[in-house]
Amino acid sequence: MMYAAVKARGLPCALKIYEGEQHGFRKSENIEDALNSELAFFARVFGFQASFGSGEQPNLHIANMDEQERDETESAPSVPSAVEEKRKGETESAPSAASSPSAAQSKSSLRGLLLGT
């Protein structure tokens, strides 16, 4: 599953499953929630303040981001989180920039993951 693969890499990701929906949403409340969730995801990841119009900001768990924030507030600064350790290991053995996916490709993957496409 793509969500598991992205989460295992230590990247921020979110998965929402809407009961009674398949590929492509039909219920207007699910369409609105999916779009607001996507906006909330990007606002948190890229650090901007989003406006949700008439709706409230959705409650969205972002894997590898919420855990890191919790670790930073609960643990001593000298103890690195598991995500930082994983990233450190990947940085040391990272492939060249030419073979790495671009930021645009990564953003596209995260968008598709969040929307379930």
C-alpha positions in Angstrom: 0.0 0.0 0.0 1.3 3.4 -0.9 0.5 5.0 2.5 2.6 2.3 4.3 5.5 2.9 1.9 5.5 6.7 2.3 5.1 6.4 6.1 8.0 3.9 6.3 10.3 6.4 4.5 9.6 8.9 7.3 7.8 11.4 5.1 4.7 13.3 6.3 1.6 11.5 5.0 -2.1 11.2 5.9 -4.8 8.6 4.9 -8.5 9.1 5.3 -11.0 6.5 4.3 -14.5 7.5 3.7 -17.1 4.8 4.3 -19.3 4.1 1.3 -16.9 5.8 -1.1 -14.7 4.2 -3.8 -12.3 5.8 -6.2 -13.8 9.3 -6.7 -16.1 10.7 -4.1 -19.9 11.0 -4.6 -21.1 12.5 -1.3 -20.8 16.3 -1.1 -19.8 16.2 2.6 -16.9 13.8 1.8 -15.8 15.9 -1.2 -15.7 19.0 1.0 -13.9 17.2 3.8 -11.3 15.7 1.4 -10.5 19.1 0.0 -10.3 20.7 3.4 -8.1 17.9 4.6 -5.8 18.3 1.6 -5.5 22.1 2.4 -4.9 21.3 6.1 -2.2 18.8 5.1 -0.3 21.2 2.9 -0.7 24.1 5.4 0.9 22.0 8.1 3.7 20.6 5.9 4.6 23.9 4.3 3.9 26.1 7.3 1.2 28.5 6.1 -2.1 29.6 7.7 -5.1 28.2 5.7 -8.6 29.6 5.6 -11.4 27.0 5.5 -14.3 29.2 4.5 -17.5 28.2 6.2 -16.1 24.8 7.5 -13.8 24.1 10.4 -10.3 22.9 10.0 -10.5 19.1 9.8 -8.9 16.9 12.5 -6.1 15.4 10.5 -3.4 13.1 11.8 -0.2 13.5 9.8 2.1 10.5 10.2 5.8 11.2 10.7 4.9 14.8 11.5 2.6 14.6 14.5 4.8 12.0 16.1 7.9 14.2 15.6 6.2 17.2 17.1 5.1 15.1 20.1 8.6 13.7 20.6 10.1 17.2 20.5 7.8 18.5 23.2 8.0 15.3 25.4 11.6 14.4 25.2 14.9 16.1 26.1 16.4 18.0 23.2 19.6 15.8 23.3 17.6 12.7 22.4 16.9 12.6 18.7 13.6 11.2 17.5 13.3 8.0 15.5 12.4 10.0 12.4 15.6 12.1 12.7 17.6 8.9 13.1 16.0 7.5 10.0 16.6 10.7 8.0 20.2 10.8 9.2 20.7 7.2 7.9 19.1 8.1 4.6 21.2 11.2 4.2 24.4 9.3 4.7 23.5 6.8 2.0 21.4 9.1 -0.2 21.6 8.6 -4.0 22.7 11.5 -6.1 20.3 14.3 -6.8 20.0 13.2 -10.4 18.5 9.9 -9.4 16.3 11.3 -6.5 12.7 12.2 -7.1 12.0 15.9 -7.5 10.1 17.9 -4.9 7.3 18.2 -7.4 7.1 14.4 -7.8 7.1 14.0 -4.0 4.3 16.6 -3.6 2.3 14.9 -6.3 2.6 11.6 -4.6 1.5 13.0 -1.3 -1.4 14.7 -2.9 -2.5 11.5 -4.6 -2.1 9.7 -1.3 -4.2 12.1 0.6 -7.0 12.2 -2.0 -6.9 8.4 -2.4 -6.2 8.6 -6.1 
